[in-house]
Amino acid sequence: MSSSRARALAPVLAVVALLLTCWGAPSVAEPAHGPTTAEHPAAAAKAGKDPRKSRGLFVDPKMPAYQAGGVYQQELGSRAQALWLGPEYYPTNTVRDVVRAYTSRALGANKTPVLAVYGIPDRDCGLYSSGGLPGAAEYKAWIKQIAKGVRDQDALLVLEPDAIPFYGDPRCRNAGDRLGLLRYASRVLSGAGAWVYLDAGHSDWTPYDDRAALLKKAGIGYDRGLSTNVANYRTTADEKDYAGDLLRGLRKLGVRGMHYVIDTSRNGAAAPVDGDVTNPTWALIGKPPRLVLDGAFDGNLWVKHPGESDGQVNGGGPSGQWCDLLADRLLGRTPTQNYCP
């Protein structure tokens, strides 16, 4: 459900502040219609020579799980995780340099960088991860700078978790032309050479009967495809079924050639409990992040950072704080702590 997703995403931007100390901070008119299959960036870009089809995903040794050392580094930190971009920590005047530095480090290691873009106006509709840019002009300027940072860097981008599933929610009072902004971001970021996955929520976030139509209006035709289950716990099987339904819906609307990725960072439990999403004691890590490029399924990503708190519930510490207890639970280990300090 929407509130479930919001709680799960709440800590993401908080942890960015911690990472800043490690990383530091180093126009074409839109056509009146979406791109045809022949114009699809993923089909046109580099054809069968795209290096993302053979490279592994970038493991950043500056991520908290890696810095934790020991079994946490081995089981969590050694897995590729997304760099989250929010304007609160990476504003318009610095985001390009941050993105360029991060993606350049990835390419220097001969790996593919993964990033999540999370700055849409009225983000999270006033809930746990509320924020974003104040308006359309500011958002477009921010997206332009991200595009400059990822240009020709062979990156993967998850675009705006929550934005489509929250569309039309009465709590989104200042969302403006959300579909138009997503369409702009899809066009500009895909045009910079990124594989963009427009977020589509997850299989338990209903209703979604019109979600394929919303994805089309939001410009998914420019993108590589869609993402599901970001920061949530739905099983991979359920998410594959959900993504398949969306792709069939898109094909009926004339949008073909789409692919999808699934966030498996915390979806290893066979029977996720609806509504229990704030540091749930039953959650387990899912399959490791890896591109498989199996038909429409591009692979698994760890967009959410496992081991970081969702908030001060179920033993968790402040949102975004690394905690051995939470990592132990996800790994199925006997916790060394009773609560997070």
C-alpha positions, 0 to 999 in steps of 0.5 A: 500500500502507499503508506507501506512504501512511504515508510520503507523509503523514508530513511533513504535521503537521511543516509545520503547525508552520511555518504556526503562526508565520504564522496564530497562534491566535485535543449531539444524540443519534445516531439508531440508524440512519444517515440516509436519502437524504432526511436526507442533509445534502448533499441538504438543506443549502441545496438548489441555493443552496449557495455552494460550488457557485459559489465557487472554492477558497481560496488561502492566501498564507501557505502555504510554496509561496506564500511561496517566490515566483517560479515556485513561487508561480505554479505551486504556491502559487497553487493552493488547498491544505488546512489540516491539523488535527492535535491536536499543533499545534491542540489542543482549547483552540485548534482552534476559533479557528484554524478559525474564523479560517482559514475566515473569511479564506476567506469574506472572499475569497469562496472555499471553505476546504478542511481535513483532519482528522487526529487519530484515536486511534492515527493511522497505527498507529505508522508515520510519521505516528503520533499523534492523540488518546489516546482516544475522549473526547478525540477527541470533544471535539476534533471538537466544537471543530472543528465549532464552528469550521466551523459555517456557514462553507461548508467542505470537510473531508477526514476522517481520511486512513488511518483506514478503510484501516488498519481491522483492521491488526494494527499498530493496537493502540490504535484503540478503536472507530474506526468509531464515532469516525468515525461521530461525527465524520461526524455532528457535522461534517456537522451543522455544515454542512461538506461532509465527505469520509470518506477511503477510501484509494486504488486501490492500497491493498488489500485493499478488498473490504469497504471500502464496508461499512466506510464505511457503518459509519463514518457516510458516510451523514451525509457529502457523500461520500468522498476518495481518493488523499490524499498519493499518486500514483495516476492520476486515471483509476484513482481514478475507477474506484476511487471508482465501485466504492465508490459502487456498493458503497455503493448496494447497501448502501442508501447513495445520493447520495454524491460524491467528490474526488481528491487530484491534488497529485502524481499527474501521472505516467502510470505511478506506481511501486509502493512508491516514495513518499518524494520519488519522482523521477518524480512530477509535479503533477496537475490543479489543484484545482477543483470541477467537480460533474460527477455524483458527481465533485465535483472535484480537491483538493490535500490534500497540499502539493506541494514539501514533503519526505517525509523525507531520501530521494531528496535530500529534507530533513527531513519537512515542509520546503519544498524547491526541488529537490522542487518543480522535480521536480514541475514537470518543471523542471531542478532548481536544487539537488542536494539539499535543505538 
